[in-house]
Amino acid sequence: MLLKKVAVGFGLIWCFYSVFAHFGWILPGPQASPRLVLEFLQYNHSATAVMSFWGVVTTLLFLIFGNTLISIVSPQNCFPILQRVAQGGLLTYVVLTMASQSVMLSVSYFFLASSSHVLTLTGYQMAWAIDPSLVLFLTMATFVGASSWLAIRTSTLPPWLSVSGLVMAGLLVLSTGFVLVGMLSVLVPIMQGMVPLWFAIVIIRLMAEREPVEPLLDRDPLQDPNAMEH
């Protein structure tokens, strides 16, 4: 139980990083001019490398948290199909995010040593191409939706929390339209903030949950030798 709480706590680190990365550390977008990108990397190469490094670390922690969450909402591997769907969404999200963060880490770390601005810009664009919000929203929606449905079927989370997870998954799918429609793209950061907030509520709920204790009155004296002494 303690190990599960530690693994669940890893997700809280990811939540803090996600909120800060989306609102406190804003990189030039994929449509930014080459000059803006090069100037940003020149003056912020160390900070970008540190942020990308922690992005890799927190993504690995999120993988541990995600697998632990699936095992909690699907005890004894019940509903295996839903479990595989949740694991597939989680793994796809982690692989894409890890690839994007690793490329960005390489670009920022070797920026000063690189004599080719073309190579730097290509790597920067590649990081954005690997990490499209469209795909990440869909993979995260798969993970959140399947996990929430498992929690409803097994009653391992409060009903309001499980249902809100299904709503969150639906909003993530809807958000793919925000990415495609330019005038609605301002709504994307809102979803990027709501997802870690929902996970933070789930994590706090799981960490505050006490391990059930077997009542003494339910013990059979014939099967429990310690009960005969009393």
C-alpha positions in Angstrom: 0.0 0.0 0.0 2.9 2.4 0.8 4.6 1.7 -2.5 1.4 2.4 -4.3 1.0 5.7 -2.5 4.6 6.6 -3.4 4.0 5.7 -7.1 0.7 7.7 -7.1 2.6 10.7 -5.6 4.9 10.7 -8.6 2.0 11.9 -10.6 1.8 15.0 -8.4 5.3 15.9 -9.6 4.1 15.6 -13.2 1.1 17.8 -12.4 3.3 20.6 -11.0 5.7 20.4 -14.0 2.8 20.4 -16.5 1.2 23.5 -15.1 4.6 25.4 -15.0 5.6 24.2 -18.5 2.4 25.3 -20.1 2.0 28.6 -18.3 5.3 29.6 -16.8 7.7 28.6 -19.6 6.4 29.4 -23.1 8.6 28.3 -26.1 8.2 29.9 -29.5 5.6 28.0 -31.5 6.2 25.9 -34.6 5.2 28.9 -36.8 7.7 31.2 -35.2 10.3 32.8 -37.4 13.8 31.2 -37.5 15.3 34.4 -36.1 13.0 34.3 -33.1 13.8 30.7 -32.4 17.5 31.1 -32.7 17.5 34.2 -30.4 15.3 32.4 -27.9 17.7 29.4 -27.8 20.7 31.7 -27.6 19.5 33.5 -24.5 17.7 30.6 -22.9 19.6 27.5 -24.0 20.5 26.4 -20.4 17.0 26.9 -19.0 15.5 25.1 -22.0 17.8 22.2 -21.5 16.9 22.0 -17.8 13.2 22.2 -18.6 13.4 19.5 -21.3 15.4 17.3 -18.9 12.8 17.5 -16.2 10.2 16.9 -18.9 11.8 13.6 -19.6 12.0 12.7 -15.9 8.5 13.7 -15.1 7.1 11.8 -18.1 8.8 8.7 -16.8 7.2 9.4 -13.4 3.9 9.8 -15.1 4.3 6.4 -16.7 4.8 4.8 -13.2 1.8 6.8 -11.8 -0.4 5.8 -14.8 0.3 2.1 -14.5 -0.3 2.3 -10.8 -3.6 4.1 -11.3 -4.7 1.4 -13.8 -3.9 -1.3 -11.3 -5.9 0.5 -8.6 -9.0 1.0 -10.8 -8.7 -2.5 -12.2 -7.9 -4.7 -9.2 -7.1 -8.4 -10.0 -6.9 -7.5 -13.7 -10.7 -7.3 -14.1 -12.1 -5.9 -17.4 -8.8 -6.7 -19.3 -10.0 -5.0 -22.6 -10.6 -1.7 -20.9 -7.3 -2.1 -19.1 -5.4 -2.6 -22.3 -7.1 0.4 -23.9 -6.0 2.6 -20.9 -2.5 1.2 -21.0 -2.3 1.8 -24.8 -3.3 5.4 -24.4 -0.9 5.9 -21.6 2.1 4.3 -23.4 1.4 6.2 -26.6 1.3 9.5 -24.7 4.5 8.7 -22.9 6.4 7.7 -26.0 5.4 10.8 -28.0 6.2 13.1 -25.1 9.5 11.4 -24.4 10.5 11.7 -28.0 9.6 15.4 -28.3 11.3 16.2 -25.0 14.5 14.3 -25.9 14.8 16.1 -29.2 14.3 19.4 -27.5 16.9 18.5 -24.9 19.4 17.6 -27.6 18.8 20.8 -29.6 19.1 23.1 -26.5 22.1 21.2 -25.0 24.2 21.2 -28.2 23.0 24.6 -29.5 26.2 26.5 -28.6 28.4 23.8 -30.0 26.5 23.5 -33.2 27.8 25.5 -36.2 24.7 24.8 -38.3 21.6 26.9 -37.7 19.8 24.8 -40.2 20.3 21.6 -38.1 19.2 23.4 -35.0 16.0 24.7 -36.6 15.3 21.3 -38.1 15.6 19.7 -34.7 13.4 22.3 -33.1 10.7 21.8 -35.7 11.0 18.1 -35.3 10.3 18.4 -31.6 7.1 20.3 -32.3 6.1 17.8 -35.0 6.5 14.8 -32.7 4.5 16.5 -30.0 1.3 17.7 -31.7 -1.5 18.7 -29.3 -3.9 16.9 -31.6 -2.4 13.4 -31.0 -1.5 14.1 -27.4 -5.1 15.1 -26.6 -6.4 11.9 -28.2 -4.0 9.6 -26.4 -4.6 11.4 -23.1 -8.4 11.2 -23.7 -8.0 7.4 -24.2 -6.1 7.0 -21.0 -8.4 9.2 -18.9 -11.6 7.8 -20.4 -10.7 4.1 -20.1 -9.4 4.6 -16.5 -12.5 6.5 -15.5 -14.8 3.9 -17.0 -12.8 1.2 -15.1 -13.2 3.2 -11.9 -17.0 3.3 -12.5 -17.2 -0.5 -13.2 -15.1 -1.3 -10.1 -16.3 1.5 -7.8 -12.7 2.2 -6.8 -13.1 6.0 -7.1 -16.0 8.2 -5.9 -18.7 8.4 -8.6 -18.4 12.2 -9.1 -14.6 11.8 -9.7 -15.1 8.9 -12.2 -17.8 10.7 -14.1 -15.8 13.9 -14.2 -13.0 11.8 -15.8 -15.3 10.8 -18.6 -16.3 14.4 -19.1 -12.6 15.4 -19.1 -12.0 12.7 -21.8 -14.8 14.1 -23.9 -13.5 17.6 -23.6 -10.0 16.4 -24.7 -11.5 14.9 -27.8 -13.4 18.1 -28.4 -10.2 20.1 -27.9 -8.7 18.5 -31.1 -11.1 20.8 -32.9 -9.6 23.8 -31.0 -6.2 22.9 -32.4 -7.5 22.7 -36.0 -9.5 25.9 -35.9 -7.2 28.9 -35.5 -9.7 31.1 -33.8 -10.4 28.5 -31.0 -6.7 27.8 -30.3 -6.8 30.1 -27.4 -8.9 27.5 -25.6 -6.1 24.9 -25.8 -4.2 26.2 -22.8 -7.3 25.9 -20.7 -7.5 22.2 -21.4 -3.8 21.9 -20.8 -4.4 23.3 -17.3 -7.6 21.3 -16.5 -6.0 17.9 -17.2 -3.2 18.1 -14.5 -5.8 19.7 -12.1 -8.1 16.6 -12.5 -5.1 14.3 -12.0 -4.1 16.2 -8.9 -7.6 15.7 -7.4 -7.4 12.0 -8.2 -3.9 11.8 -6.6 -4.8 13.6 -3.4 -7.9 11.4 -3.1 -5.9 8.2 -3.5 -3.1 9.3 -1.2 -5.6 10.3 1.5 -7.4 7.0 1.3 -6.8 4.7 4.3 -6.0 1.0 4.0 -9.1 -1.0 5.0 -8.8 -2.9 8.3 -10.5 -6.2 8.8 -13.1 -5.9 11.6 -12.4 -8.0 14.7 -16.0 -9.1 14.9 -15.8 -10.8 11.5 -13.1 -13.2 12.6 -14.0 -16.8 13.1 -12.6 -18.0 16.5 -12.3 -21.5 15.0 -10.0 -20.2 12.2 -8.2 -17.5 14.2 -6.1 -19.0 17.0 -5.4 -15.6 18.5 -9.1 -15.0 19.0 -9.3 -18.0 21.3 -6.9 -16.4 23.8 -9.3 -13.6 24.4 
